[in-house]
Amino acid sequence: MTNFEVQSGFQSGEDFAIAMDERDPLREFRQRFLFPRTADGDCVYLCGHSLGLQPKTAAAYVEEELKDWAQLGVEGHFRAKNPWMPYHRLLTEKTAELVGAKPLEVVVMNSLTVNLHLMMVSFYRPTKGRHKIVVERGAFPSDQYAVQSQIRFHGLDPATSLIELTPRPGEFCLSDDDIDTVIEREGDQIALIVLGGVNYATGQVFDMARITRSGHARGCVVGFDLAHGAGNLPLKLHEWGPDFAVWCSYKYLNGGPGCAAGCFVHERHAHGWDLPRFAGWWGHDEQSRFEMGPNFRAMSGADGWQLSNPSIVSLAVLRASMDVFHEAGMERLRAKSVSLTGYLEFLLSQKASSNFAVITPHEEERRGAQLSIRVLRNGRALCERLAEEGILGDWREPDTFRVAPVPLYNSYHDVFRFVQRFAAAIG
Ligand SMILES: Cc1ncc(COP(=O)(O)O)c(C=O)c1O
C-alpha cells in the first residue's frame, strides 16, 4: 500500500471499488434508475450535474395523470386521483425537507431563469446610492444575462452597477475571505448579492450562511442560484436566512429535461404584500381564484409568486424522483457523496499528468459531487471520444471537463471505470 492510500483510506485496485459497492448502504438505489446504454452495456454516467437519470417509476406517475386526463378531461382538476388544482402541493413537504425550509417558503413552478427574474423583480430594488448587484465572475451565462438585464431594466448600467467576484491571480476558486472583503467594502452600495450555491464551472461550494450573514449585516438582499446545490448538498435555507433561492429540477433532482423548477422565499417575506411582484392567477388567493375578480391578492409565502397553472406531467416526474430522494435521505446521500468524490479525486491523483488538474476545492465542505478537471490539451476531443465509448461527463469551454459521481445512482465501480478510461485516453 502507498502512503497516499494509507492516508486517504482508498486503494487503487478494482477489487477495492467492488468491495466498497458491496458495503454501500445505498447500493439498491442504483437499480431504480434507467442508464443510457451502449452496444457493450451501461454507460458510465457521471453527468447528473447536467441532466439526472430517469427514475424507473417516472413513467407510472405520468401514466396515472394521462389516464385521469383521458377519463376525466377538465374534471381532473378537481376529481383526478391527485387533483391537478392543488397538485404542486404534493411536492411541498419533500421540497421543503430537501432544502431545509418551511413548507410556506417553497414552491415548484416555472423554470430556473424565470424564477430568478421573478425574485429580482421583488428583491432587486435599486436606489440612487444602493444599486449594485454582486455575482461571481463567470457565473452561468443565464444568470449573467438575467442580472444584466435587470440592471438595464431599472435604467442602470452593468458597467457601474455590477460587481463581479474574481478569484486571486492564478487561482480558479473564490476565497471566502475575499467575498467578505468585497461585501464589507462596497456594502452600502450593494442592493443584491446573488451567487450560485455551487459554481457550475469549478464545482466550488460557497459558504451560504456566512455570505448571508455578511450581506445582511451590510443591509444587502441575498439570493442563491442552487441549480447545482439542490439534491447535491444538505441545505438549511431557513436557518441560513437568504431572502430567496432558485434551482432547477433536472440535474441532481432527476425531474427530466426542462422540469418545473424550485423557488424559496424566506418566511420573513411570506406576507410581504408591499413587495413589487409580477402577478398571475396561480399566485392569487386560492379561495377566491375562481371568482375571477380583477384584483390580485397574493397567497402567503412562496406560493404567492406563482404565475400559471403548472405542467402536471412535469410535476408527476418530479414526484417520482422526490419520493426516491426522500427514501434515500439527504444526510446518507451526502455521506456517500463525500466518499465517492474523494475516491474519484484519489484515483485521479494516482494518474497525475501534466495535461490535467482538478480545479475543484479539495476540502469536503467546499465541494459537492462534482469535480472539474482542467484539461490543457485537446480536452474537447478527449471528452467526445470518451462519450463515444459510453463514458459520459461534460465539457465546458474553454478547458473544463466536469464529472459528477452522483451518490443516488453511481457506484465506486463507475468511478473506477471512468478513471481507467480517462487516464488511458489522456495518455
Ligand atoms: C447555474 C445555472 N443557472 C441557470 C441555469 C439555467 O437554467 P434554466 O434553463 O432552467 O433556466 C443553469 C442551467 O444549467 C445553471 O446551471
PDBQT file of the ligand as one rigid body, heavy atoms in Angstrom, charges set to zero:
ROOT
HETATM    1  C1  LIG A 501     -26.125  27.585 -12.529  1.00  0.00    +0.000 C 
HETATM    2  C2  LIG A 501     -27.231  27.616 -13.543  1.00  0.00    +0.000 A 
HETATM    3  N1  LIG A 501     -28.046  28.681 -13.590  1.00  0.00    +0.000 NA
HETATM    4  C3  LIG A 501     -29.027  28.763 -14.503  1.00  0.00    +0.000 A 
HETATM    5  C4  LIG A 501     -29.242  27.752 -15.427  1.00  0.00    +0.000 A 
HETATM    6  C5  LIG A 501     -30.342  27.921 -16.439  1.00  0.00    +0.000 C 
HETATM    7  O1  LIG A 501     -31.373  27.067 -16.189  1.00  0.00    +0.000 OA
HETATM    8  P1  LIG A 501     -32.787  27.131 -16.943  1.00  0.00    +0.000 P 
HETATM    9  O2  LIG A 501     -32.556  26.863 -18.389  1.00  0.00    +0.000 OA
HETATM   10  O3  LIG A 501     -33.547  26.011 -16.325  1.00  0.00    +0.000 OA
HETATM   11  O4  LIG A 501     -33.388  28.461 -16.702  1.00  0.00    +0.000 OA
HETATM   12  C6  LIG A 501     -28.418  26.619 -15.395  1.00  0.00    +0.000 A 
HETATM   13  C7  LIG A 501     -28.618  25.525 -16.365  1.00  0.00    +0.000 C 
HETATM   14  O5  LIG A 501     -27.880  24.579 -16.462  1.00  0.00    +0.000 OA
HETATM   15  C8  LIG A 501     -27.372  26.565 -14.442  1.00  0.00    +0.000 A 
HETATM   16  O6  LIG A 501     -26.536  25.516 -14.390  1.00  0.00    +0.000 OA
ENDROOT
TORSDOF 0
